[in-house]
Amino acid sequence: MTTHLQPPGVSMEFESGIALEAPPHPTMGIAAEQIANGLTAVRGVGAVALNRHIVHSEGYQSWQTVGAFTLLALTDLEGKLARWGRRLQDKDENVSRPVQSYIDHLTDKGLVDGTMAAVAEREKRNGNTVYATAVAAATGVTTARDVVTTIDRIAADVQGIDTRAQKSGKQKALKQYVAIGFALSPLARTTIGKTIAAFGMAHTTKESLTSGWELHASFAKQRKLRKAG
């Protein structure tokens, strides 16, 4: 009889065709989940610190600022670590989002929306009114979208609907990080650079609205299927 060993928490298949489920690893899972929670906290605190730095620094556009923002954005990968940790604890999350997932969601939005708002405020103080207005408009629309989407998610969760992020939402987040990173770089100091940054943020705002609508549509579809069933 041949045994094929698999990574922790997955099945073990025998030559006879009988599959046995490997036991969960709660200790490792709890550790992974706690590390993920710590990264979420770092992103939340870092987002506030970055916001204050931009608002109070006339020459905020630097590669150091881009580096700090990039490190905070990379902590977004903690979601995968948290889900892996919960699987090791044999937790079923096919539908319901735990509280930690909402905190993760809010810190993501805080980093993006807070940084955009800081750029708008700083550029207004620097006298770049047109650019500041464009960034402020993009920030307002994106923030409103995020508030509505969060409420939509909570309502869907209460109904037991699958509220996991859509592929378009993940792509939108990546584009937002790139656009904001560019706006924080020395490349955006010139008039041409600011124009590119403004168009980049306008584009990601459009993507944000599209992904939000697609998420709402998926919730509506699931509600219809439930009523039909």
WOLINMO-V619031 format. One record per residue. N is the residue number from 0. SS is DSSP state (hx for helix, st for strand, lp for the rest). PSI is psi in whole degrees, -180 to 180 (999 if undefined). BURIAL is # if it has 9 or more other C-alpha atoms within 8 Angstrom, else .. Layout:
n=(N:N)
ss=(SS:SS)
psi=(PSI:PSI)
burial=(BURIAL:BURIAL)
This chain:
n=(0:1:2:3:4:5:6:7:8:9:10:11:12:13:14:15:16:17:18:19:20:21:22:23:24:25:26:27:28:29:30:31:32:33:34:35:36:37:38:39:40:41:42:43:44:45:46:47:48:49:50:51:52:53:54:55:56:57:58:59:60:61:62:63:64:65:66:67:68:69:70:71:72:73:74:75:76:77:78:79:80:81:82:83:84:85:86:87:88:89:90:91:92:93:94:95:96:97:98:99:100:101:102:103:104:105:106:107:108:109:110:111:112:113:114:115:116:117:118:119:120:121:122:123:124:125:126:127:128:129:130:131:132:133:134:135:136:137:138:139:140:141:142:143:144:145:146:147:148:149:150:151:152:153:154:155:156:157:158:159:160:161:162:163:164:165:166:167:168:169:170:171:172:173:174:175:176:177:178:179:180:181:182:183:184:185:186:187:188:189:190:191:192:193:194:195:196:197:198:199:200:201:202:203:204:205:206:207:208:209:210:211:212:213:214:215:216:217:218:219:220:221:222:223:224:225:226:227:228)
ss=(lp:lp:st:st:lp:lp:lp:lp:lp:lp:st:st:st:st:lp:lp:lp:lp:st:st:st:lp:lp:lp:lp:hx:hx:hx:hx:hx:hx:hx:hx:hx:hx:hx:hx:hx:hx:hx:hx:hx:hx:hx:hx:hx:hx:hx:hx:hx:hx:hx:hx:hx:hx:hx:lp:lp:lp:lp:lp:lp:hx:hx:hx:hx:hx:hx:hx:hx:hx:hx:hx:hx:hx:hx:hx:hx:hx:hx:hx:hx:hx:hx:hx:hx:hx:hx:lp:lp:lp:lp:lp:lp:lp:lp:lp:lp:hx:hx:hx:hx:hx:hx:hx:hx:hx:hx:hx:hx:hx:hx:hx:hx:hx:hx:hx:hx:hx:hx:hx:hx:hx:hx:hx:lp:lp:lp:hx:hx:hx:hx:hx:hx:hx:hx:hx:hx:hx:hx:hx:hx:hx:hx:hx:hx:hx:hx:hx:hx:hx:hx:hx:hx:hx:hx:hx:hx:lp:lp:lp:lp:lp:lp:lp:lp:hx:hx:hx:hx:hx:hx:hx:hx:hx:hx:hx:hx:hx:hx:hx:hx:hx:hx:lp:hx:hx:hx:lp:lp:hx:hx:hx:hx:hx:hx:hx:hx:hx:hx:hx:hx:hx:hx:hx:hx:hx:hx:hx:hx:hx:hx:hx:hx:hx:hx:hx:hx:hx:hx:hx:hx:hx:hx:hx:hx:hx:hx:lp)
psi=(127:136:131:110:138:168:161:141:4:176:158:124:131:161:-28:-11:-4:127:128:138:126:144:148:163:81:-39:-48:-39:-42:-41:-45:-41:-38:-38:-42:-42:-37:-40:-36:-42:-40:-43:-40:-47:-42:-36:-41:-44:-42:-40:-47:-39:-45:-47:-37:7:111:-40:53:-21:102:163:-25:-41:-41:-42:-43:-44:-41:-43:-41:-39:-36:-24:-12:-19:-9:-19:-41:-40:-42:-43:-39:-43:-39:-32:-38:-24:5:38:134:117:33:-28:-61:135:125:165:-40:-34:-35:-37:-42:-46:-45:-36:-32:-49:-37:-39:-48:-56:-40:-39:-42:-42:-38:-41:-44:-44:-44:-43:-31:-42:-31:-7:7:72:-47:-47:-43:-41:-41:-44:-40:-40:-45:-39:-45:-46:-45:-43:-43:-42:-43:-38:-48:-43:-39:-44:-41:-41:-43:-45:-42:-39:-41:-33:-1:27:145:117:18:150:143:162:-39:-32:-39:-39:-38:-43:-42:-43:-36:-44:-42:-46:-44:-40:-41:-43:-25:-9:163:-19:-22:13:-30:168:-42:-42:-42:-36:-44:-43:-41:-44:-38:-44:-36:-40:-45:-27:-42:-44:-37:-44:-41:-46:-36:-41:-40:-37:-44:-41:-37:-36:-44:-40:-43:-36:-42:-42:-37:-42:-39:-33:999)
burial=(.:.:.:.:.:.:.:#:#:.:#:#:#:#:.:.:.:.:.:.:.:#:.:#:#:#:.:#:#:#:#:#:#:#:.:#:#:.:#:#:.:#:#:#:.:#:#:#:.:#:#:#:#:#:#:.:.:.:.:#:#:#:#:.:#:#:.:#:#:#:.:#:#:.:#:#:.:#:#:.:#:#:#:#:#:#:#:#:#:#:.:.:.:.:#:#:#:.:.:.:#:#:#:#:.:.:#:#:#:#:#:#:#:#:#:#:#:#:#:#:#:#:#:#:.:.:.:#:.:.:#:#:#:#:#:#:.:#:#:.:#:#:#:.:#:#:.:.:#:.:.:#:#:.:.:#:#:.:.:.:#:#:#:.:.:#:.:.:#:#:.:#:.:.:#:#:#:.:#:#:#:#:#:#:#:.:.:#:#:.:.:.:#:#:#:#:#:#:.:#:#:#:.:#:#:.:#:#:#:.:#:#:.:#:#:#:.:.:#:.:.:#:#:.:.:.:.:.:.)
